[in-house]
Amino acid sequence: MTALRCLILTTALLCASTVHAQTRSAPAMPPPACDYCKEKLLTLEALRQRLPADWQIATERDPVFASDMLVVQAGLENPQTLVLVHGLGQNGFTDWVSVIPQLAQRYHVVTFDFPGFGYSASPNGKYSPTNYARVLGGVISRHAKGRAIVVGHSMGGAVSLRFASNNPAQLDKLILVDAAGILHRTAYVKHSARLPIAVEQLPGFLKDKVARIKDFGNETVEKVFSLPDPTRVLGANETIWGSVMGNRTNVNAGMALVEEDFSADIPKMRTPTWILWGEADPVAPLRTGQMLAYRLPRAQLLSMPGVEHTPMDPATVQIFLPQLERALAGDPQPSSLPEPPRSALADVRCTGETDRLYSGHFREVIIQGCTAVKLHDLSAQRVVILDSMVQMLNTRVRSASGSALEVVNSELIATAGEFSGDVAISADKARLDLAGIRLDARRTPIKVQRFSRVVGSSTEIWSPAYTGTWQGSKEIEMGVLAP
């Protein structure tokens, strides 16, 4: 089973976008040319010859691993520093080359290769967001002109979020681009390992069957990640971690990334934050951005239709740049959950249907025997889900008594919402995947009858027994959620 866990993790972090591309009906396209990466140019001198003459390229010692790392600067004459932070993959900083020339017209642009990536050395150690945030802090301390704007992509987004939570005084603004690894690892891997099939694009007679195949895949991932985790033994000692990982840089950073817990820091952040996301991202789920936009106190989400995990790729950079410029120019406008009107509300019922969308304000919502149902931008006084598969987004359920939400023999994936009642959620043979959900309970947040699984990502709990954030995965039978 350990081998299966590692296979799922490796697939999720490193291969998901490749698998997604190969399974589409269109002919497979060759990967983008790696014009500046070390794999092609081999030496730092060759890189200098390829980049503009007015860019400054240097190596310096990083403050964490004490190894040589590459730092690149452009637009040195400009007063505002903009730091670009790369994600997984040996391209390192060169993922940003397509946007640096335009940004350097107005900003002092600083970018670099993390230790273990690109043109930097590969020292022994744990390539975690916490350690990399300290590396980022060293770069900002040495090179930033006052408070910096930090733009982090993928793993670099998680690193930037960790840095911002620890060092708010050093930042003017934070921009996260398809940030990876912030959901609980079970929720993150379920997305990356899923079948690349859009249910809504299928003919009616296939929708229910494919939806249930997807459901089986989700259950398998949940079972694997409910087992004791062998990587926790490695994580207890960073020297052992680094020795075991050897030169497997991507695995080192990827495994450390999915183990990092940001849930306690997210609601405390006050740095203005823009969240840019490719809606077709097969690696980092859009629900991560939706969750962050709701949970971060000063954040706004800008999504890009048809764009995948690396929006700065030459194929989509013309879509990405206007959104980045908008984020650089303005302040984010936080969104809120829907508030029900004071007038009398109607009920809604879904029975035996597939691929339905419900929005608006209701008294009671009952979903029975339905698959691929979406409740978006919805408020209700009570929701009941029976023998169904449901996704919720920006949903508020407030019950004057009893349970706000009842889930029986069903799967629920809920993102950015609030459930309030005597019991926030009652579960019976259910699978709950909650991301950025507030559970406001007068008695208990989640009450379970028969065996149920609960995955929580940056879940906020208010109850007599426990108040705080929770991120984890639990199996419960005849009991209550007790973080």
Secondary structure, DSSP 4 states (H G I P E B T S, - for coil): -HHHHHHHHHIIIIIHHHHHHHHSSSPPPPPPP-SSSHHHH-SHHHHHHHS-TTSEEEEEE-TTT--EEEEEEE-TT-SSEEEEE--SSTTGGGGGTTTHHHHTTTSEEEEEPPTTSTTS---SS---HHHHHHHHHHHHHHH-SSSEEEEEETHHHHHHHHHHHH-GGGEEEEEEES--S-S-HHHHHHHHTS----GGGS-HHHHHHHHHHHHHHHHHHHHHHTS--THHHHHT-HHHHHHHHTT-HHHHHHHHHHH---TTTGGG--S-EEEEEETT-SSS-HHHHHHHHHHSTTEEEEEETT--S-TTSTTTHHHHHHHHHHHHHS------PPPPPSS----EEEES-BS-EEEEE-SEEEEES-BSEEEEEEEESEEEEES-EEEEEEEEEE-SSSEEEEEES-EEEEEEEEEEEEEEEEEES-EEEEEEEEEEEEEEEEEESS-EEEEEEEEEEE-SS-EEEEEEEEEESSEE---
